[in-house]
Amino acid sequence: MSASQLSGSASLLHNNLASSSNGWIAAAHNSLNPGSGKLLLHALASGQSRDGPEVTQATSVRFLETTSGPLLCVSSTNGTQIYNEDGTALLFFLPMTEHAGGDSLKFHQAACYVPSLEHVVVGTWKGTLYPISIAGGQFVPMSESAPSSHTAEVADVCFCELAQAVVSVHNNGDLRMWTPHSDIYVNSDVVPNLCQAPVRVLCLGQHLIVADGPGVLLILDAISREVKVEVTAHARWISGVTVREDAGQIVTVGEDTVLNVWLVEPTAGIISLHHSCVVTDKLLTGVALHGSGASVTAYDSDQLYHVHF
């Protein structure tokens, strides 16, 4: 294991690390002091780290692999900002349509890319989805899409190629399938109360992977939405999850300081532990894949740990 130094410390935020296909790594440093929140960027090829754009209470950081190259998508209490891959140019800003008021915190969270339509789809605090067309390099916000029944805030979203649908998980444990129709997404199916507090949903071949905060991984059939496997993945809260689809791998990190690599059998979804290690003595906050393994962030640390497996 080796480590690089980031330009600041990673905040305690689910999935607080993302990597692009060209070797850029991004995490968020949130701050209560105005002007002090920022993205932390690292180039794997050169080993260099630097400050990225300023952020205000980021909720998610994602690289989206689009047909025209990777985009850096940052959601926060201000809305969603889409940058070029290295964060040097702001390409589009989708602001919050409602401003803070009352007791509820208003925010955007999570984003995914729909390749066939060239849409970026963003989740919101209302449980809705906000699609953005990026066809031809033109960023055009589309109609906000409402769930078919009352639900909680969007915790995460992904696109499932097999089901040709966007999948969302919500803070109340709901899993929802959304099918594109014209300029909106229709919430075509719901699995209510699937889990307690989901932190990630990902597509792995013919399976959906849902990481439940209390430490459990659920593997569902992407078409029937039947739970095929449920495994206790961590002794404490799961804080970050990613997948390597070509290898059938799920990589998880948690507040128990451990990184686990899981192998998933492609048909039955049978899961086995391939690699496990303690990364550091701090709460882990995010994991991102690179060529020979994964990079990991830890809470209140400026170290980017590189684990090989």
C-alpha positions, 0 to 999 in steps of 0.5 A, spaced: 500 500 500 502 507 498 499 514 499 499 520 496 497 527 499 491 531 497 490 538 497 486 538 503 482 533 507 476 529 505 469 530 508 465 525 512 460 524 506 458 517 503 462 515 496 466 521 497 471 519 492 470 518 484 475 516 478 475 517 471 477 513 465 483 518 464 486 517 471 483 523 475 481 522 482 476 527 485 473 528 493 470 533 496 472 538 502 466 541 505 467 547 510 462 551 514 466 557 513 464 561 506 469 560 501 473 554 504 469 548 501 473 545 495 474 539 490 480 535 491 483 533 485 489 528 484 492 526 477 494 518 478 499 519 472 503 524 475 502 523 482 500 531 483 494 534 487 491 540 487 485 544 489 479 544 484 473 548 484 470 551 490 464 547 493 458 549 498 456 543 502 457 538 496 453 531 497 456 527 491 462 527 487 461 523 480 465 522 474 460 520 468 463 517 462 459 520 456 460 519 449 464 525 448 469 523 454 468 524 462 465 529 466 465 531 473 459 532 476 458 535 483 451 536 487 450 540 493 445 544 497 446 549 491 444 545 485 449 541 480 455 543 477 458 539 471 465 541 469 470 538 464 474 532 467 480 536 470 475 541 473 478 547 470 471 549 466 464 549 468 460 547 463 453 547 466 450 549 472 443 546 474 441 551 480 436 549 486 429 551 484 427 552 491 431 555 496 431 553 504 426 554 508 422 550 514 426 544 517 428 540 511 435 541 508 434 542 500 439 539 495 441 535 489 444 528 490 447 523 485 448 523 478 448 518 472 449 518 465 444 514 460 448 513 454 443 512 448 439 518 450 445 522 452 442 524 458 445 526 465 440 524 471 440 528 477 437 526 484 433 531 489 431 532 496 424 531 493 425 524 491 424 527 484 429 526 478 432 532 474 434 529 467 439 534 463 440 533 455 447 533 453 447 531 446 451 535 441 455 538 447 449 543 449 446 542 456 439 543 456 435 541 462 428 537 461 422 536 465 423 534 473 420 527 473 416 525 480 415 519 483 409 515 482 408 515 490 410 519 496 418 517 497 424 520 501 430 524 498 434 520 493 440 517 496 443 515 489 442 513 482 445 509 476 443 507 469 441 499 468 443 497 461 439 491 461 433 494 464 434 500 460 432 504 466 434 509 471 434 506 478 434 510 484 434 508 492 431 513 497 433 514 504 427 511 506 429 504 503 425 505 497 428 502 490 425 505 484 425 504 476 424 510 471 423 509 464 425 515 459 418 517 455 419 523 451 422 529 455 421 526 462 422 519 466 416 515 468 417 511 475 415 505 472 416 500 478 417 501 486 420 496 491 418 499 497 422 498 504 428 494 500 433 496 506 434 501 511 438 506 509 441 505 502 448 509 500 449 506 493 446 503 487 450 500 482 449 495 476 453 489 475 451 485 469 444 482 470 444 484 477 443 491 481 447 492 487 444 496 493 449 497 499 445 498 505 448 503 510 448 498 516 453 494 513 449 489 508 450 488 501 444 486 497 444 483 490 438 483 486 435 481 479 435 487 475 429 485 471 425 481 476 428 486 482 428 479 486 433 479 492 438 473 490 443 474 495 444 478 502 451 479 505 454 482 511 459 486 508 462 490 514 462 490 521 460 498 521 457 503 517 458 502 509 461 509 507 463 507 499 462 502 494 464 501 487 464 496 481 469 493 476 464 490 471 468 487 467 471 483 473 465 482 476 468 485 482 464 490 488 469 494 492 466 496 499 469 501 504 466 502 511 467 506 518 470 499 520 477 502 517 476 495 512 476 495 504 473 489 501 473 486 494 467 481 492 467 477 486 460 476 484 458 470 479 455 473 473 448 468 473 446 466 480 449 472 483 453 468 488 458 472 492 465 471 495 470 475 498 476 476 494 481 481 498 480 484 505 485 489 508 485 495 513 487 501 510 488 506 516 486 507 523 480 512 520 473 512 518 474 511 510 469 515 506 470 513 499 473 508 494 475 509 486 478 504 482 484 504 478 488 500 473 492 495 479 487 496 485 483 502 488 484 509 491 481 510 498 480 516 502 479 517 510 475 522 514 479 528 516 485 526 512 489 529 506 492 522 505 489 518 498 491 511 500 492 506 494 491 499 495 493 493 490 489 487 489 
